[in-house]
């Protein structure tokens, strides 16, 4: 079978059906980026339709590259957090044009390509101790579960305690139950449904969880229990084909980079910020998801990582040319891995769906966040199980692992978790006199110093 030969399915203990289900699942959990990215970059003055096309196209190209260059089940798209930094900090906050910000993303991508070809990023991946790699997997689990809880509005902002739990009583009294309240209830039902499907070992349990939750939402809309209110941000759960099928033009953002500020100090700072967050978000995702999927070898290395990193770097460069912020490996790839995805066929399936989304955007834009939230919460649980691989009897290993784990959800950043984990690992072992015994690499010391400088200077 050609697919088996191309993607080495038997060798990776998987089959075509499993890979297809995994690809669909990963796409469904991250399809929100098709709606969210244009909204965020529109705030920077960019054309929404053009950004939608750039988002789908760059995700398609980068994810295909991931499949072909590494044969891993990772999916790429313009990253959350990086798009907000692009729009709200660089453009709105610092006053640069979106064309200049795109130039910074483009230069970052070129630097990434060079770093990937010269093994610098691979060396950083390999230098991180196995304990921290397991910790990153656990931290990502908590982080994406927290994102799921937020997306579902189960966890809400609270002035006194920063976060709080959604109040059904309050939603009934202030008249928002038929918009917000019912979606929170559906998300909770979705978590239970997905959990039961997982316990029953139903094939494609996470994907079925998304579809069933969305289906229940549609039933609620048709019966009047859920009442769309577009002005308040509560949209119809039914796909809207009233405008027909058309692909928005990419002309307003294509090749619109402005390199006029390249030789300024501010440009270097902006570009470095993109570079740092993207590098360690990507490394963190690769570490966490690969660790959970048992893809790492005995030394904790990821075979064919160069191809994975190169596809990520080329994706960022292509994204800037098309007109979108930094393309990165999505942590939601964990949902496909949880479904059994182990090869590039998972990525190809997700890439094809991104390609189709250009023509079928009404369907994909109709998938509500409350339907994908249960998937993220359950995947968070699955990734949390890596905590059993951490040696809690050795405190010089356990404490840095704990710091890395809690930093990710509490600081809302994978890269911050890695930073804190590396700094604490080096300092605790160094001060405790265990550095020689642990054979901490020179690169770990260099990373610790760079991370400390980052907190001082940025």
N, C-alpha and C positions, 0 to 999 in steps of 0.2 A: 504493500500500500504506500502510495507516494507521500501522503501526509506523515505516516509513521517514519519513513526514511528521512524526510526533511526536518522533522521536529524531534526525532528520537523518542517517540511516545512510550514504547515498551520499556526502553532503557530507564525512563523516568517514572515507571509504574503508573501510567495514566492511559486514557483512551480519548478518541475524538469527541464522544458525547460529553465526557467530563470537562474537557478543555473548552468546548463550546459553551456549556453552562457557566463555567468559571469566567469566561470572557464577557458573557452577557451580564453576569452579576457585577463584575468590576465596573463595567460601563454604567449600569443602572445606579450604582452607589456614587459615581462621580459625574453623572450627566448634569447635575446641578450647575457645574462650572460653565455650561453653555448658556445658562441664564444669568448667573451671578457675575461672571467676568465682564460681559458687555455693560452691565449696570454699573460696576465699579469704575471701569475705564471711561465710561461716558461722563463721569464726574470730573475727569481730567480734560474733557473737551473733545473726546474722540467719538467718531460716528459709531453708534450702537450696532447697526447692521453689519458694518465692516468688521468690527471687533468680533461679532458672533462668527462670521465666516473665517476670520483669522484664527480664532480659538479652535474651531472644529478641524480646520486644515492643518494647523501646526500639531495638534494632538494626533491626527491621523498619520502624518509623516514621521513624527518622533517615535510613536508607538510601533509603527512598522519597522523602523530602524532597530528598535529594542529587540524585536522578534528575530530579525535577520542577523544582527551583529552579536547577540548573546544567547538567543533561544531561552530567555527568561520570561515569566508571566507578569512582567511589570508594565504598567500603563502610564503614559505621560500626558500632561496637558499644562496650560498656564496655571501656575501655582497660586493658591489662596495665601494671603499674607504678603506675598511678593507683589501681587496686583494692588493691594491696599497701600503698600509702601510706595509703589509707583505713582498712584493717583493722589493719595492724601498727603504724603510727606514730600516727595520730590516735586510734584507739579503744583499742588494747592499750597502746601506748607512752605516750600523753598522758592517757589515762583518760577521754576523752569518750565519750558514748554514740553508738551508730551512728545514732540519730535526729538527734543534733546534727551529726554528720559529713554526713548527707544534706542538712541545712539549708545547710551550707557549699557543697556541690555545687550545690544549687538556686540559691543567691545567685550563685555563679560563672557559672552558665548565664545568668542574667538580665543580668549585667554583659557577658557575651560577646555576647548579642543586641544590646545597646546599642552595643558596640564595632563589631559587624559592620554595623549600620545607619548608623553615623557614619563608616564607611570607615577607622577606625583600623587594623584588622587588615590591610585591603587595602593601606594605605599602608606598613605594615611589610613586607609581602610584596614590594612594588614597590621598596622602598629597598635590599633586599639585592642586591649586585652579582651579575652573571651567573656569574662565576667561582665564587662561593660556592654558587650554586644548583646548578651541576654537581657541586661538591664534596659537597653534601648528598646528591645522588643516589648518588654513589659510597659515601659513608659509610653510608647506609641499606643499600646492597647488602652491605657487609661486616657490618653490624649484624644484618641478618636471616639472613645465612648463618651467623653465629655462633650466633644463636638456634636455627637448624635443627640445627647440630652439637650443641648442648646438648640440644635436645629428643630427638634420636636417641641421646643418651648416648655419642656418638663422642668428644666433648670432655667431660671430667669435672672435678670439683673436685680440687685437689691442694694439700696443705698447704704444700709447699716451693716450688712454682712457681705457685701460684694455680690454674692449669689444667693438665690433662694429657690424655693420649690413653687411651682404653679398652683394657684388657688382656684379650684372649681367653684367654690362658694362665691368668690369675688367675681368670677367671670359671669356667673348667673345674675348676680345683683347689678353689675354694670352693663349687662346686655351683650356681652361678647362671647357667650357660650356657643352660639351658632356659627361663629367664625373661628376664634382661637380655641375655645374650650373643647369643642368636639374634635379638633385636630390633635390636641394633646391626648385626649381619650383614645383616639384611633392609634396614635403612636404607641401608647401603653399596651393596647390590644395587640399591635404588631409585634412588640417585644415578646409577649406571651406566645403568640402564634409561631414566631420564628424559633423560640426556645423549645416548644413542643416538637416542631418539625426536626430540630437538631437532635433532641432526645430520641425520637423515633427513627433517626438516621435516614430521613427522606432525602433522596438525591436532589440536589439543587435547593436545599432548605432555605438558604439566605435569599436567593432570587424569588422563590415562592413567597417568602415573607414579605418582600417588597410589593410583589404583584397583588397579593391578597389584601395588604393594607391599603394600597391604592384603590383596589376594587371596592373595598368597604367604604372608602371615601366617596367614590362615584355613586354608590347606592345612597349614601347619606345626602349627597347633593341632589339626586333625583327625587328623593322623598322630602326634601326641604329641611332636613336636620342640619346640613351644612349649607350656609348661604354665602356665596361668593360676594366679596366687596373689594373690587379692584382698587378703589381709592384708598382703602386702608391696607392694601397689600395682600388681600386674600382672593386668590384667583380661581377661576373655574378649573375643575379637575378633569374636564373633558377636553380632548384635543380640538383646537380651533383651526379649521381649514378654510375659513371664510375668505382669506386673502389668497387662496390657491397655494400651489407649490412653486416656490422660487428661491433662488440662492441670492442673498444680499451681496451687492458689489463690494469688493475689497479695495477698490480704487482710492477711497479717502484716506486709507492708512498704509497702503502698500508702498514700500521703499521710501518712506517719508522721514527717515532718520536725519537729524540735524547735528552734524559733528563740529559745530562752531565753538563749543565749550570744552572740547576734548583735552586741551592743554592747560586747564585750570585746576586748582587744588580741589575745588568743590566737586568737579567731575570725578576726580580720583576717589573722593570720599563716597560719593553716590555709587560709583561702579563697584567699589570694594564692599559696600553694604550688600548690594545685589549678589556679588560673588560669594561672600561669606555665608549668607543665609541659604543661598541655593546649594552651595557645596555641601554644607553639613545637614541640611534638610534631606538632600538626595542620599548622602552617605548613611544617614540615620535610617531612612526608609529602606534602603538596600540591606543594611545590617539587620534591622528588625524583622522585615518580611522574610528575608532569606534564612534567618535563624529559625523562625517559626516553621518554615517549610523544609527544614533540615537540608538546606542547599550548601551550607558551609562545610569545608573539609575539616580534618582533625586539628589543623592549626588555626581554624577559625577564618580561613580565607575563602573568598567567593571565586570559583573558577570562572573564567571569561568575564571578569568584572570590567576589563578594559572596554569591551564592546558595549556594556551597559552604560558606562560613564560617557563614552563617546557619543552614543545615541542621545543622551541627555544634553550634552554640550551642543551637538548639531541642532537639536530641537530648539534650544534657546536662541541660537543664531537665526534659524528659519522663522521662529516666532517673531523676532524683532523685525525681520524683513517684511513679514505679512502684516504686522501691526498689532502685536500683543505683548504683554509683559512676560517675564521669565517663564519658560517651560521647564517643568521639573517632574521627577518621578512621584506619582501620587501614592500617599499612604493607604488610600482606599484599595490599592492593589491587593492588600491583605484579605479583602473580602473574596476575591477570586481564588487566592491561595487556600483560603478556608474551605472553598468549594471543591478543592482538589486540583486546581490549576497548577501545572508544574513546568510548562514549556512555552515557547513563543507562540504556539497556536492560540493560547489564551489571549495574548497581546494582539494577534492578528484579528481575532473575532471582535475585540473591543475597538480596534482601529477601524475595521469595516463599519461598525456601528457609528463611530464618529463621522466617517465619510457619509453614511446614509443620513445622519442628522442634518447635514446641509440641505437635504431635500425634504426631510420629514421632521423639521424642527418643531411643528405644533405638537407632535406626539411626545418628544423628549422634553420639551419645555413644560408639558402638562404634569410630569412626574413631580409630586410635591415633596418637600423636604421631610414632612412627617412620615412619608412612606419609606424613605431611604434611611431615616434615623434608626429604626430598630436594627437594621443590618449593621450599622456602625457600632451600636451598643453591643450586639452579640459578637461581632468580630473583636471588639475590645476585650471581651471575656476570653475568647480563644487565644489571644496574644498574651494575656495575663498569665497563662499557664506556664510560660517560660520562666517565671519566678522560681520554680522548683529546681532549676538548673544552677541557681546562684548558691555559692557556699556561704551560708550565714554563720558558720562556726569560725570563719576567718574574717574578723572585723575589718581588716585592711582591704578586703575585697567587698564585703557586704555594705559598709557605710558609703563608699563612692557609688556603688550600684543603687543604693537607696536614694542618694542625692540626685543621680541622673533620672531615676524613675519619677520622683515627685516634681522635679523641675519642669518636665514636659507639659503636664496638664496645668500646673499652677502658673507657669510663665507663658503658657500658650505657644510653645515653640519647641520643635524637635531639636533645632540647632543649639538652643540654650541648654537643653538637657545634656547634650554631648559636651558642651563647653564646661558645665558644672561638674559633670562626671569625670572628665579628663583632669581638670584642675585639682579636684579633691583626691583622685586616685594617686596622682603624682605627689602632691603635698603630704598626704597622710602616710604613704609608704616611705617617703623620703625622711620625714620627721621621726617616724617610728623605727627607722633603721632597717626597713625591709626592702629597700630599692634594689640592692644587689641580688638579694635572694629571689626577687620577682623578675629580675632581668628586664627591667623597664627599658624600652628602646629609646635611643637618642631623639627620635622623632616625637615620642610622647612628651619629652621635656620641652621640645621646640613648640609643640602644640599648646602645652600648658602656659608657656610664656606668652605666646601670641594671643591666647584667649584672655589672659590677665590684662594685656595691653589693650585689647579690644574694649574691655569694661572701663579702662582708664581713659581712653582716647575718644571712644564713640558714645 
